[in-house]
Structures are given as C-alpha cells and as structure tokens.
C-alpha cells in the first residue's frame, strides 16, 4: 500500500465539495493519507466530517467570533446583510454604513461587530425591574426609552388571537380574521418599510415610533402606506391577507432596541 504526505504550501485544492474537504484535512492534519484504498462508507463520512472542522480551523475564526457585544452594537450573523440589520434596528443601510465607516455596504462578515445605535443613545441591555401587568411569570420585558401604549392593530384583536408570543418560533402574536380586514397602526410613527422583500413575512409594514420601538405588521393582502410616510395612531395602513402564510392572519410584532418582545403588556 502506497502512502504519501501532502504539504500545505505545495497544494492547490478546491474549497468546496468532498474533494476540497479531504484536501483541507490533509493540509490541517500532517498525517499520512492513504492515496489508493477506498474507505468504508461510515469511516469516510466520519473523516469528512472531521475534515469539515479542519477546514473551518484553517479558514480562520471570524465566523466563530464570540464575547460580549457593547451596548448599541450588533454581531453579524450568517444570512445577515446591512439592509436586514437596519430593518431590525430601525436604521437605514446608509446610516449603518456611515456609522461603521463601510466603504462598501455589501461587504460585511459573519462575526463583525457593527454600531446600530447612535452614540449616547440607550442600549439594549436594560431590562425593567418590574414587569408590566400581563407578563408571563419569569418573562423578561425590555424597557423602551419612551414607553408606548399601543392600540390593537385589528378591531377585536384580543378575542381573535390564534398564536401567542413564545419568544422562539413566534416572536409576535397572530390574529385571525377575514381577508380585507383593516389593519391599523398601533401608534403614531413613521413607516420604515413597506414591501414584500423579507421571506416569511409576505407583504410587510414596519413602523418606527421612537428611537427604540418598532411595530411590524405581516402577511397583508395590500399595503396602504409608503416608506417614510408619517402615520397617526389608528390609521389604516393595510388589509389583512395571507401573503406568505398558511391562512388569513395578521402577524404583529413589537421590537424594542431590536429585540422582539411580547406585545401583550404594551397593548391597551
């Protein structure tokens, strides 16, 4: 049986696929590799899995950066782009690019820490010492800069909740109804986004109410407002529908300092 050693500086290999993973293993681990004998399938799978970890180790640590993130900042996750991060924190992609001195806003890396709040603004680490009435036992409620009392975005919404907030699979509440039911702004504010560019939300409206608080209205049949439009509390902003949903409903979220919270304590 012939064997041979492969050295990193002498080998050019594909960076994807089984061949690339095997080559990465050979580079990262200076073991003698069998160049002729086929491995049993289970052993091959095991070695390839180990090689995947080796490939990550060779590639560097930017995708596994850890440690505390300063208040007013956010660590980039897999699948993020500046536009999505801006929607989450109520900022435009242009603003985030300026705050973080990004010459090319399309180039951000997993693990990179970005400023998402202006300097001197309250961060996201504050939690209220006393949860509002209606909060579930043990549930953390994030305190907004200026607390809002929100009105229900759908008439008789409390009686038609079909899915409650759980902080995991559902980051808001789902309210059932008939197609074409008016959707209303829960408070006065400015339309941050109106469109259907975010998968899973259908026709979506995001409204910024102050420097820390956003509300989201998803799966609309139609949208009646435009980006940057000022709206008043109770103004009709769209019609209930089932875009990108399994049934007609409104998915309603409240986000404070970028974190989805239980809407119930904030709704009158």
Secondary structure, DSSP 8 states (H G I E B T S, - for coil): --EE---GGG----SSHHHHHHHHHHHHS---EESSS---HHHHHHHHHHHHHHHHHHH-SGGG--S---TTEEE--TT--HHHHHHHHT--HHHHHHHTT-SSTT---TT-EEE-S-TTS--S--B-SS--TT--TT---B--SS---B--SSTTGGGGEEE---SSS-SSEEEE--TT-EEE-SSSEEEEEEES-STTS-EEEEEE-SSSEEEEEEEEEEE---TT-EE-TT-EEEEEB-TTSSSSEEEEEEEETTEEE-SGGGB-
